[in-house]
């Protein structure tokens, strides 16, 4: 008897590719190709389009002034959803889509307020993912609370385009300066204002001066900095976008910009960007042109499969590449592609054949008609360009444009002529998603994806790799209800009985399929729902003519919430691999399931540059915290590395508890393609949804005008409507979930791995310190100084003895005491850490006297620790 297979997670987790490609480019100082996309769930409202136009027009002028006449917005596209009525002025999108938009307008699925924010979790100078505005922000008068919308947009654009960070800090609104005075955390200490507390009782509110906390030496927790309406200071927009001022920098402030960028100003980071390096200020009295807008309307999805049936597809063990391809393609056609989509099929070897022109997927028969034409025999030769040309022909012969259509190209063979059709591919306007099957697949495949904004996958030895890849090519419309969510069991080899469970949570269950695959002989199947209803082998359907070793069962209606159990009995005379794959969709378009988006920091890497692996776990727009997330990276030779990803704000992780789990990967094992798998496990007690969204535009509490404090309405608290299908601050269902992610390529790496490391340790970003008695307690310590500007010349800082320190595993916290002594030199050094401040009151002087403070910062030096 084979031991029972415990459930792999099916809590509605789905791994989506999130390698953001953008068509934005800078042309003679003007940004072109900015895409602002409206979510399908947003009701039609013409005022929204007008508000967006006004915001961008205002932002263009402000950006031009803030960047010293260097940048402005020239043309933008506003993408409206298919759910809106058609109009003559709406054009057809090319490669613009919701999932690749630079700016999205969408309601958060769980209401936490209308603060604009940028999804940004890269390193200093790295481009963000997208800017998020809500319709309510666009249609409501927010001037007193946020300032002009155009300035808010420029604030967020700096996050998105140049990878700078906020210069305020809600968690540390005040700090002790080097002059032993309390300062508000802001970009310039020359920004004037008052520090007050607003107290309300019985409908009557008063403002009073703040008291100092006897323990911290800072102001009481309710204290607020109220800026003067009129400012003479030169300020950075990354502090308070509403103030009419320019650009200076306060490197002392404990904000994220100083922490992530080593105390450098936002302007310093912008000046080092490619945009800045490749442009010059506009000279003379040049009239700034108004931005031009194109209105686009999303169209029904058009997809053509272009599949390899060359002789090499006959290879593979235990089943051929052709069989694996057909298994995955059938899964895509029947379970992944959205209803109403137009789908065609082309197969190729040295020549190409259109097997199906575009057909609309309206019923199960539509899907089966195309899947019946999947290739059963192989041919000779490999001509990818012929396959692509026939794919274009299948689209145009069906009265559709190639522009904005998608092609899914799969091959396992080499072809030295791919570059001959690059120009045709570019001019087609089509999006090419590529799937490389095995290490011999043509090396130029990824170029096709990169030049068209498509996804790229690599499947090697894993029998599930191709099914995972096809599952990842889901809707680009932004509608969660259209996306198929997938769970998968492990490959099991055995001769007897396999038992397992699948958990369906309350947010999913629509359009649910169970799929069983095998490698030798179909097993006996028993499936039971949470209420005890049983399905057996005879209920599962398959196409024996295709001989793809696969059967499926579609659950009628909505799948029951709870634990489904299954048993597979292996009737074959020897061991075989059996898999269970389950796909489903969201139960309701208004109740988001938990999803996972995963990618790497770059599509290609050199041996001397580490890669960052990211996995974002979220429910709607809210991050999911406390999950156990691991990544498995596999090289072409089969060598695997498993990494635990962290959301603790250390190493590659930018922000703690933002639902983005990340880790550096540097253990390259030769050149070529690397595949990525991410596994998410919901912990028993601490996995929950976080209602806080970091990196928001600053909500201004009020202003001082004519010596009078004018308070804005208090910022609305997070309001959440909890129903029986929404999980908020509770556990998400327990279990494990594994699925493939993006692929990347490596060059310049020594063969076989195991070589001397060439990467320095990660920068310490969470250094903390405090006095306990006369001792200074720190988490990490290497050097210290009483002057933070010594960070520019590290050798001027006081040396700290670390001989007694035994480093723990990367990411672990360390605490120790120290006295200033010598430190050994090392070959590989990290960047200098964030600055930590310790304040100690001198007994008897009282809290009104200046308090001595000590500034601490460090680097980590080692030959072997990453």
C-alpha positions in Angstrom: 0.0 0.0 0.0 1.4 3.4 -1.0 1.1 5.9 1.9 -1.7 8.5 1.5 -0.8 11.7 -0.4 -1.6 14.7 1.8 -3.2 17.7 0.1 -1.2 20.1 -1.9 -2.7 23.5 -1.5 -5.9 24.3 -3.3 -6.9 27.5 -1.5 -7.3 29.2 -4.9 -3.7 30.1 -5.3 -2.5 30.7 -8.8 0.9 31.6 -10.1 0.9 34.3 -12.7 3.8 35.7 -14.6 4.6 39.3 -13.5 7.5 40.2 -15.6 6.3 43.7 -16.3 7.2 44.9 -19.8 6.4 48.5 -20.7 6.1 50.2 -24.1 6.9 53.6 -22.5 9.8 55.3 -24.1 11.4 58.8 -24.0 11.3 60.7 -27.3 12.9 64.2 -27.4 12.1 64.8 -23.7 8.5 63.5 -24.0 7.2 60.3 -22.6 5.3 58.2 -25.1 3.3 55.0 -24.8 2.0 55.4 -21.2 -1.0 53.1 -20.7 -3.7 53.9 -18.2 -6.1 51.0 -17.9 -9.5 50.9 -16.2 -10.5 47.7 -14.5 -13.5 45.8 -15.9 -15.3 46.0 -12.5 -15.4 49.8 -12.7 -18.8 51.1 -13.9 -18.9 53.2 -17.1 -18.5 56.9 -16.3 -17.3 59.5 -18.9 -16.1 61.8 -16.1 -13.4 59.3 -15.2 -11.8 59.7 -18.6 -11.9 63.4 -18.4 -10.4 63.4 -14.9 -7.5 61.2 -16.1 -6.8 63.6 -19.0 -6.8 66.6 -16.7 -4.5 64.8 -14.2 -1.9 63.9 -16.9 -2.1 67.3 -18.4 -1.4 69.0 -15.1 1.3 66.4 -14.3 3.1 67.1 -17.5 3.6 70.8 -16.6 4.7 70.0 -13.1 7.0 67.2 -14.2 8.6 69.6 -16.6 9.3 72.1 -13.9 10.3 69.6 -11.2 12.9 68.0 -13.6 14.3 71.4 -14.7 12.8 71.3 -18.2 13.8 67.8 -19.0 10.7 65.6 -19.0 7.0 65.9 -19.9 4.2 63.6 -21.1 3.6 63.6 -24.8 1.1 60.9 -25.5 -0.9 58.4 -23.5 -3.4 55.7 -24.1 -6.5 55.2 -21.9 -7.8 51.6 -22.1 -11.4 51.1 -21.2 -12.9 47.7 -20.5 -15.0 45.5 -22.8 -17.9 46.0 -20.4 -18.2 49.7 -21.5 -20.3 50.7 -24.5 -18.6 51.0 -27.9 -18.0 54.5 -29.3 -16.6 55.7 -32.6 -13.6 57.4 -30.9 -12.5 54.1 -29.3 -9.7 52.5 -31.2 -8.5 48.8 -31.1 -5.6 48.2 -28.8 -2.3 46.9 -30.2 -0.1 45.5 -27.4 -1.8 47.6 -24.7 -3.4 45.5 -22.1 -4.6 45.8 -18.5 -2.0 43.4 -17.1 0.9 45.4 -18.7 -0.5 48.8 -17.9 1.6 51.5 -16.2 -1.4 52.9 -14.4 -4.5 51.1 -13.3 -7.8 52.6 -12.1 -9.6 50.0 -9.9 -11.5 49.7 -6.7 -9.7 47.7 -4.1 -11.7 44.5 -3.6 -11.6 45.1 0.2 -12.0 48.8 0.9 -9.0 50.3 2.7 -9.2 53.9 1.4 -8.5 55.8 -1.7 -4.8 56.6 -1.2 -2.9 56.4 -4.5 0.1 54.1 -4.4 2.7 52.4 -6.6 3.3 48.7 -6.3 7.1 48.9 -5.9 9.2 46.2 -4.3 12.5 46.4 -6.2 15.8 47.9 -5.1 16.8 51.6 -5.3 16.6 52.7 -8.9 14.5 49.7 -10.0 11.3 50.4 -11.9 8.0 49.7 -10.1 5.1 47.5 -11.2 2.2 49.9 -11.6 0.5 53.0 -10.2 -3.0 52.4 -8.6 -5.7 55.0 -8.4 -9.3 54.4 -7.4 -12.3 55.8 -9.2 -13.3 57.6 -6.1 -9.9 59.4 -5.9 -10.3 60.5 -9.5 -13.9 61.7 -9.1 -13.8 63.3 -5.7 -12.4 66.7 -4.7 -9.2 65.7 -2.8 -7.2 69.0 -3.1 -6.9 69.7 0.7 -5.9 66.2 1.6 -3.5 65.2 -1.2 -2.9 68.4 -3.2 -3.5 68.7 -7.0 -3.9 65.3 -8.8 -1.2 66.2 -11.2 1.4 66.5 -8.4 0.2 63.2 -6.9 0.7 61.6 -10.3 4.3 62.9 -10.5 5.0 61.6 -7.0 3.8 58.2 -8.1 5.6 58.4 -11.4 8.9 58.9 -9.6 8.2 55.6 -7.8 7.3 53.8 -11.0 9.8 55.1 -13.5 12.9 55.9 -11.4 12.6 53.6 -8.4 12.8 56.3 -5.7 11.0 56.0 -2.3 8.9 58.1 0.0 10.6 60.7 2.2 8.1 60.5 5.0 7.6 57.7 7.5 4.3 57.0 9.2 5.9 54.6 11.7 8.6 57.2 12.7 7.0 60.6 12.1 9.7 62.2 14.4 13.4 61.7 15.1 16.2 63.1 17.2 18.5 65.1 15.0 22.3 65.4 15.3 21.7 68.8 16.9 19.7 67.0 19.6 16.4 68.6 18.5 13.2 66.7 17.6 12.4 67.0 13.9 9.5 65.8 11.8 10.6 63.1 9.3 10.6 65.1 6.1 12.8 65.7 3.1 14.0 69.1 4.2 14.2 70.5 7.7 13.6 73.9 6.2 9.9 73.0 5.6 8.2 75.0 8.3 5.1 74.1 10.3 3.8 73.3 13.7 3.8 70.1 15.8 0.3 69.7 17.3 -2.2 67.2 18.7 -5.9 67.4 17.8 -8.2 66.2 20.6 -12.0 65.8 20.1 -14.6 65.1 22.8 -18.3 65.4 22.5 -18.0 66.9 19.0 -15.7 69.7 20.2 -12.1 69.6 18.9 -9.1 71.5 20.2 -5.5 71.8 19.1 -2.7 71.8 21.7 1.1 71.6 21.8 2.6 68.1 22.0 4.2 66.5 25.1 7.4 64.6 25.0 7.6 60.9 25.9 9.8 60.4 28.9 11.1 57.0 27.6 11.7 57.8 23.9 12.5 61.5 24.2 10.2 62.1 21.2 6.7 63.4 21.0 3.6 61.5 22.1 2.1 59.1 19.5 -0.8 61.3 18.5 1.5 64.2 17.6 1.3 65.5 14.0 3.4 67.8 11.9 1.2 70.5 10.3 3.0 72.3 7.5 2.6 75.9 6.7 0.5 76.5 3.6 3.1 78.9 2.1 6.7 77.5 2.0 10.0 79.2 1.2 11.9 75.9 1.5 13.1 73.9 -1.5 11.5 70.5 -1.0 11.3 67.1 -2.7 8.0 66.0 -4.1 8.6 62.6 -2.5 7.7 64.1 0.9 4.5 66.1 0.6 3.3 66.3 -3.0 0.9 69.1 -2.1 3.5 71.7 -1.2 4.6 74.2 -3.8 8.4 73.8 -3.5 11.4 72.2 -5.2 14.2 69.9 -4.4 16.6 69.6 -1.4 17.3 66.5 0.6 17.5 65.7 4.3 19.7 62.6 4.6 19.2 62.5 8.4 15.5 61.6 8.2 14.6 57.9 9.0 12.6 57.4 5.8 12.6 54.7 3.1 14.5 56.8 0.5 17.5 57.2 2.8 17.3 53.6 3.9 17.1 52.1 0.4 19.3 54.6 -1.4 22.1 55.0 1.1 21.1 58.6 2.0 21.1 59.8 -1.6 18.4 62.2 -2.7 15.6 61.4 -5.2 17.2 63.8 -7.6 20.5 62.0 -7.3 18.8 58.7 -8.3 16.9 60.3 -11.1 20.1 61.8 -12.5 21.6 58.3 -12.7 18.6 56.9 -14.6 18.8 56.0 -18.3 16.1 58.6 -19.0 18.3 61.4 -17.6 21.5 60.1 -19.1 19.9 60.0 -22.6 18.3 63.5 -22.5 19.1 67.2 -22.2 17.1 70.1 -20.9 14.9 71.9 -23.4 16.5 75.3 -24.0 14.7 78.5 -24.9 11.1 79.6 -24.7 9.6 76.4 -26.1 5.9 76.1 -25.7 5.2 72.8 -23.9 2.8 70.7 -26.0 -0.3 69.4 -24.3 -0.4 65.6 -23.9 -2.3 63.7 -26.7 -4.6 60.9 -25.6 -5.8 57.8 -27.5 -8.9 56.1 -26.3 -8.8 52.3 -26.6 -11.4 49.6 -25.9 -10.4 46.1 -24.9 -11.4 43.4 -27.3 -12.3 39.8 -27.0 -9.2 37.6 -26.7 -7.7 36.2 -30.0 -5.2 33.3 -29.5 -3.6 31.0 -32.0 -1.6 28.0 -30.9 1.5 27.4 -33.0 2.8 23.9 -32.0 5.9 22.0 -33.1 5.4 18.5 -34.5 9.0 17.9 -35.8 10.8 14.6 -35.4 12.4 15.6 -32.1 9.0 15.8 -30.5 8.9 12.0 -30.6 11.7 11.9 -27.9 11.0 11.9 -24.2 10.7 9.5 -21.3 8.4 8.1 -20.0 6.1 9.8 -22.5 7.0 11.7 -25.6 7.3 15.5 -26.0 4.3 15.3 -28.4 2.1 13.6 -25.8 3.1 16.1 -23.1 2.4 19.0 -25.5 -1.0 17.6 -26.3 -1.9 17.1 -22.7 -1.0 20.7 -21.9 -2.6 22.1 -25.0 -5.9 20.3 -24.3 -5.8 21.6 -20.7 -5.5 25.1 -22.1 -8.2 24.7 -24.7 -10.8 23.1 -22.4 -10.0 24.6 -19.0 -7.8 27.8 -19.2 -8.9 29.9 -22.2 -11.8 32.2 -21.4 -15.3 31.7 -22.8 -16.0 33.8 -25.8 -12.4 33.9 -26.9 -11.4 33.3 -30.5 -8.9 30.4 -30.8 -7.0 28.9 -33.8 -4.5 26.1 -34.2 -1.3 25.7 -36.4 1.2 22.9 -36.4 4.6 23.0 -38.0 7.7 21.0 -38.8 9.7 22.2 -41.9 6.4 23.5 -43.2 3.3 24.7 -41.4 -0.4 23.8 -41.6 -3.4 25.7 -40.4 -5.4 23.0 -38.6 -8.2 25.4 -37.4 -9.1 29.0 -38.3 -10.3 31.1 -35.4 -13.3 29.7 -33.7 -15.3 31.3 -30.9 -15.2 29.2 -27.6 -18.9 29.2 -26.7 -19.5 25.6 -25.5 -17.6 22.5 -24.7 -18.0 21.3 -28.3 -16.0 24.3 -29.4 -13.1 23.4 -27.3 -13.2 19.7 -28.2 -13.4 20.5 -31.9 -10.0 22.1 -31.8 -8.4 19.7 -29.4 -9.3 16.9 -31.7 -7.0 18.4 -34.3 -3.9 18.3 -32.1 -1.0 16.5 -33.9 -0.8 12.8 -33.6 2.2 12.2 -35.9 5.6 13.9 -36.2 7.2 15.3 -39.3 10.7 16.4 -40.3 12.6 19.7 -39.9 11.8 22.7 -37.8 10.8 26.1 -39.3 9.5 28.4 -36.6 9.1 31.3 -39.0 6.8 29.2 -41.2 4.7 28.4 -38.1 4.4 32.1 -37.1 3.5 33.1 -40.6 0.7 30.5 -40.7 -0.4 31.7 -37.3 -0.7 35.3 -38.6 -2.6 33.9 -41.6 -5.0 31.9 -39.4 -5.8 35.2 -37.6 -6.2 37.4 -40.7 -8.2 34.8 -42.7 -10.7 34.9 -39.8 -11.3 38.7 -40.3 -9.2 39.6 -37.3 -6.1 41.8 -37.0 -2.8 40.4 -35.9 -2.2 43.6 -33.9 -3.2 42.9 -30.3 -3.7 39.1 -30.9 -1.7 36.5 -29.1 0.3 33.5 -30.4 1.4 30.7 -28.1 4.6 29.2 -29.7 5.9 25.9 -28.4 9.0 24.0 -29.7 11.7 21.7 -28.6 13.9 22.0 -31.7 16.7 24.2 -33.0 16.2 26.6 -35.8 18.9 28.9 -37.0 16.5 31.0 -39.2 14.3 32.5 -36.5 15.9 36.0 -36.9 14.8 36.1 -40.5 11.2 36.9 -39.4 11.9 39.2 -36.5 10.8 42.3 -38.5 7.6 40.5 -39.6 6.8 39.7 -35.9 7.4 43.3 -34.9 5.2 44.8 -37.6 2.5 42.3 -36.9 1.7 43.8 -33.5 1.0 40.4 -32.1 2.1 39.2 -28.6 4.2 36.1 -28.8 4.3 33.8 -25.7 7.0 31.2 -26.0 7.4 27.8 -24.4 10.8 26.2 -24.7 10.6 22.4 -24.2 13.9 20.8 -23.2 17.4 22.2 -23.4 17.7 22.0 -27.3 14.9 24.5 -28.0 16.1 27.4 -30.1 17.9 30.1 -28.2 16.2 32.9 -30.0 12.7 32.0 -28.6 13.0 34.4 -25.7 13.8 37.3 -28.1 10.4 36.8 -29.7 8.7 37.2 -26.2 10.9 40.1 -25.2 10.3 42.1 -28.4 6.5 41.6 -28.3 5.8 41.8 -24.5 4.9 38.1 -24.3 5.5 35.6 -21.6 8.4 33.1 -21.7 8.4 29.6 -20.2 10.9 26.7 -20.0 9.9 23.1 -19.3 12.5 20.5 -18.9 12.3 17.1 -17.0 9.2 17.8 -15.0 6.2 16.1 -16.4 4.0 18.9 -15.2 6.1 21.7 -16.6 4.2 22.2 -19.9 0.8 22.1 -18.1 2.0 24.7 -15.7 3.3 26.9 -18.6 0.0 26.8 -20.5 -1.9 27.5 -17.3 0.1 30.7 -16.8 -1.0 32.2 -20.1 -4.3 33.5 -18.8 -6.5 36.5 -19.5 -4.8 39.9 -19.8 -8.0 41.8 -19.2 -7.7 42.3 -15.4 -10.9 40.3 -14.6 -10.1 37.9 -11.8 -13.2 35.9 -12.6 -11.9 35.0 -16.0 -8.6 33.5 -14.7 -8.3 29.8 -14.2 -6.8 28.9 -10.8 -4.8 25.8 -10.6 -3.7 23.3 -8.0 -1.5 20.2 -8.6 -0.5 17.1 -6.7 3.0 15.6 -6.7 4.1 13.0 -9.2 3.6 9.7 -7.5 5.1 6.4 -8.5 3.6 3.2 -7.1 1.9 0.0 -8.0 -1.1 0.1 -5.7 -3.3 2.8 -4.2 -2.7 6.5 -3.9 -5.0 8.6 -1.6 -5.1 12.4 -1.5 -7.1 15.5 -0.7 -7.8 18.8 -2.4 -9.2 21.8 -0.5 -11.7 24.1 -2.2 -12.1 27.4 -0.3 -15.2 29.6 -0.3 -13.9 32.1 -2.9 -13.6 29.6 -5.7 -15.5 26.6 -7.2 -16.8 27.9 -10.5 -16.0 25.9 -13.7 -14.0 23.3 -11.8 -12.2 20.4 -13.5 -10.3 17.4 -12.1 -7.7 16.0 -14.5 -5.8 12.7 -14.1 -2.8 11.8 -16.2 -0.6 8.7 -16.3 2.4 7.4 -18.2 1.5 3.7 -18.8 -2.1 2.7 -18.0 -5.2 4.6 -16.8 -5.8 4.0 -13.1 -9.0 3.3 -11.4 -10.4 6.6 -10.0 -12.6 7.4 -7.0 -13.4 11.1 -6.2 -15.6 12.2 -3.4 -16.9 15.8 -2.6 -17.2 17.2 1.0 -20.8 16.0 1.2 -20.0 12.4 0.3 -21.0 12.4 -3.4 -18.8 10.0 -5.4 -17.4 10.1 -8.9 -15.7 7.0 -10.5 -13.6 6.2 -13.5 -16.6 6.1 -15.8 -17.5 9.7 -15.0 -14.1 10.9 -16.3 -13.9 11.6 -20.1 -10.9 11.4 -22.4 -10.0 11.2 -26.1 -8.6 7.8 -26.8 -7.8 8.7 -30.4 -5.3 11.4 -29.3 -3.6 8.9 -26.9 -2.6 11.6 -24.5 -2.9 9.6 -21.3 -5.3 12.0 -19.7 -9.0 12.1 -18.5 -11.0 14.9 -16.9 -14.2 15.5 -15.0 -16.1 18.8 -15.0 -18.0 19.4 -11.7 -21.5 20.7 -12.5 -22.4 24.1 -11.1 -20.3 25.4 -8.2 -17.9 22.9 -6.6 -18.7 22.2 -2.9 -16.6 24.1 -0.4 -14.4 21.9 1.7 -12.1 18.9 1.4 -12.4 16.7 -1.7 -10.8 13.2 -1.4 -9.5 11.0 -4.2 -8.1 7.5 -4.6 -6.1 6.3 -7.6 -5.5 2.5 -8.1 -2.6 1.7 -10.3 -3.6 -1.3 -12.5 -0.3 -1.3 -14.4 2.1 -4.1 -13.8 4.9 -1.7 -12.8 5.4 1.7 -11.3 4.1 4.8 -13.2 3.7 8.6 -12.6 0.2 9.7 -11.8 -0.8 13.4 -11.5 -3.9 15.1 -10.3 -4.5 18.6 -11.6 -7.5 20.8 -10.6 -8.5 24.0 -12.2 -11.3 26.3 -11.1 -12.4 30.0 -11.3 -13.5 32.6 -8.8 -16.9 32.0 -7.4 -17.9 35.6 -7.7 -16.4 38.5 -9.6 -16.7 40.7 -6.5 -14.9 38.2 -4.1 -11.3 37.8 -5.0 -9.4 34.5 -4.3 -5.9 34.4 -3.0 -3.4 34.5 -5.9 0.3 34.4 -6.3 2.3 36.4 -8.8 5.9 35.4 -9.3 8.8 36.5 -11.4 12.6 37.2 -11.3 14.2 40.6 -11.4 15.5 40.2 -14.9 15.0 37.9 -17.9 18.8 37.5 -18.5 21.7 37.6 -16.1 25.5 37.5 -16.2 27.4 35.3 -13.8 28.6 38.3 -11.9 25.1 39.6 -11.2 22.7 38.0 -8.7 19.1 37.4 -9.5 16.2 38.3 -7.2 13.2 35.9 -7.0 9.9 37.5 -6.2 6.5 36.0 -5.2 3.6 38.2 -4.3 0.8 36.6 -2.3 -2.4 38.7 -2.2 -6.1 38.6 -2.0 -7.4 41.3 -4.3 -5.2 44.3 -3.6 -4.3 43.3 -0.1 -1.1 41.4 0.8 -1.3 38.0 2.5 1.2 37.7 5.4 2.9 34.8 7.2 2.8 32.3 4.4 5.8 29.9 3.9 7.1 30.5 0.4 9.9 28.5 -1.3 11.3 28.7 -4.8 13.0 25.9 -6.7 15.3 27.0 -9.6 16.4 24.3 -12.0 19.2 24.6 -14.5 19.3 22.9 -17.9 21.4 20.1 -16.5 18.8 19.3 -13.9 20.7 20.8 -11.0 18.1 22.3 -8.5 18.4 25.0 -5.8 15.7 25.5 -3.3 15.4 28.9 -1.6 13.0 30.1 1.2 11.6 33.5 0.2 11.1 36.1 2.9 8.9 39.0 3.6 10.9 40.3 6.5 12.5 43.5 5.0 16.0 41.9 4.9 18.3 41.2 2.0 16.4 41.4 -1.3 13.1 42.1 0.5 12.4 45.9 0.3 9.5 46.2 2.7 8.5 44.0 5.6 5.0 42.6 5.7 3.9 43.8 2.2 3.0 40.3 1.0 6.0 40.2 -1.4 8.4 37.4 -0.6 11.8 37.6 -2.1 15.4 36.3 -2.0 18.7 36.7 -3.9 19.6 33.8 -6.1 23.3 33.5 -7.1 24.1 29.8 -7.2 24.3 29.5 -11.0 25.1 26.1 -12.4 26.3 26.7 -15.9 24.8 28.8 -18.7 21.5 28.5 -20.4 17.8 28.5 -19.3 16.7 28.2 -15.8 13.1 27.4 -14.8 11.4 28.6 -11.6 8.8 26.9 -9.4 7.3 28.6 -6.3 5.6 26.7 -3.5 3.3 28.4 -1.0 2.2 26.9 2.2 -0.4 28.5 4.4 0.8 28.3 8.0 -1.5 27.1 10.7 -1.8 30.2 12.8 -0.2 33.3 11.2 -1.2 33.4 7.6 -3.6 36.3 7.2 -4.6 39.3 5.0 -2.9 42.6 5.8 -5.2 45.7 5.6 -2.3 48.2 5.3 -0.9 49.2 2.0 2.6 50.7 2.0 3.9 53.4 -0.3 0.8 55.5 -0.4 0.7 59.1 -1.3 0.8 61.2 1.8 -2.6 62.2 3.3 -2.1 65.7 4.6 -3.7 66.2 8.1 -4.0 69.9 7.7 -2.2 73.3 7.0 -1.2 76.4 8.9 -2.5 79.4 7.0 -2.4 83.0 8.4 -1.2 81.6 11.7 -4.4 79.5 11.9 -4.4 75.7 11.9 -6.9 74.3 9.3 -7.5 70.6 9.9 -8.5 68.3 7.1 -11.2 65.7 7.8 -9.6 62.7 9.5 -8.4 60.1 7.1 -11.0 57.3 6.9 -10.2 54.2 8.8 -9.9 50.9 6.9 -13.5 49.7 6.4 -14.0 46.0 5.5 -17.2 44.3 4.8 -16.8 40.7 6.0 -19.1 38.1 4.5 -19.0 34.3 4.6 -16.9 34.3 1.5 -14.2 36.9 2.4 -11.2 36.1 4.6 -9.9 39.1 6.5 -7.3 38.9 9.2 -8.0 35.2 9.5 -6.2 32.1 8.4 -6.2 31.3 4.8 -6.7 27.5 4.1 -3.8 25.4 5.1 -1.8 23.2 2.6 0.8 23.5 -0.1 0.7 24.7 -3.6 3.4 24.3 -6.3 3.4 25.6 -9.9 5.9 26.8 -12.5 6.9 30.5 -12.9 8.9 32.5 -15.3 12.1 31.4 -16.9 15.4 33.3 -17.3 18.8 32.8 -19.0 22.3 33.0 -17.6 25.5 33.7 -19.5 29.2 33.6 -18.4 28.8 31.1 -15.6 31.4 28.4 -15.0 30.2 24.9 -15.7 29.1 22.8 -12.8 28.8 25.5 -10.1 30.5 25.3 -6.7 33.0 28.1 -7.5 34.3 30.9 -5.3 31.5 33.4 -4.7 31.7 36.6 -6.5 28.8 38.4 -4.8 29.2 40.5 -1.6 26.8 40.0 1.3 23.4 41.8 1.2 23.2 45.3 2.5 21.8 45.4 6.1 18.6 47.5 5.9 17.0 46.8 9.3 19.7 47.9 11.7 18.2 48.8 15.1 19.8 50.0 18.3 18.8 51.2 21.8 20.5 52.0 25.1 19.9 49.6 28.0 21.6 51.1 31.0 25.1 52.1 29.8 25.3 49.4 27.1 24.3 49.9 23.6 22.3 47.0 22.2 22.3 46.4 18.5 21.0 43.8 16.1 23.9 44.1 13.7 27.1 46.0 14.4 30.3 46.7 12.5 31.0 50.4 12.7 29.6 53.5 14.4 29.9 57.3 14.3 28.4 60.4 15.9 28.2 62.0 12.5 26.0 60.4 9.8 27.9 62.0 7.0 30.8 59.7 7.8 28.7 57.2 5.8 30.3 58.8 2.7 33.8 57.8 4.0 33.4 54.6 5.9 37.0 54.6 7.1 36.3 57.7 9.3 33.8 55.8 11.3 34.7 54.2 14.7 35.8 50.5 14.4 33.9 47.8 16.2 35.3 44.5 17.2 33.4 41.5 15.8 35.8 38.7 16.4 33.4 37.0 18.8 30.5 37.1 16.3 29.5 33.8 14.6 27.1 34.8 11.8 23.8 33.0 11.7 22.0 32.0 8.5 21.3 34.9 6.2 18.1 36.7 7.2 18.4 35.8 10.9 18.5 38.5 13.6 21.6 38.9 15.7 22.0 40.8 18.9 25.3 41.6 20.7 27.0 44.2 22.8 30.3 45.9 21.8 33.0 48.3 22.7 34.9 50.2 19.9 37.9 48.1 18.9 39.7 47.0 15.7 38.1 45.1 12.8 39.6 42.9 10.2 39.6 43.7 6.5 37.7 41.5 4.1 37.6 41.0 0.4 33.9 41.2 -0.3 31.9 44.0 1.4 28.2 44.8 1.3 26.9 48.3 0.8 26.7 50.4 3.9 23.6 49.7 6.0 20.8 52.0 7.0 21.5 54.5 9.8 20.2 53.6 13.3 19.9 56.1 16.1 20.1 55.6 19.8 19.0 58.2 22.3 20.1 58.2 26.0 18.8 60.7 28.5 21.2 62.0 31.2 19.6 61.6 34.6 18.7 64.8 36.4 18.6 67.0 33.3 14.9 66.6 32.6 13.2 66.0 29.3 13.4 69.6 28.2 17.2 69.5 27.9 19.0 68.2 24.8 19.5 64.4 24.8 22.7 62.9 23.6 22.3 60.6 20.6 24.5 58.2 18.8 24.3 57.3 15.1 25.2 53.8 14.1 25.7 52.2 10.6 27.6 49.2 9.3 28.7 47.0 6.5 29.0 43.2 6.4 32.3 41.8 5.1 32.8 38.1 4.3 34.1 35.8 1.6 31.3 33.2 2.0 28.0 34.6 3.2 25.4 35.7 0.7 
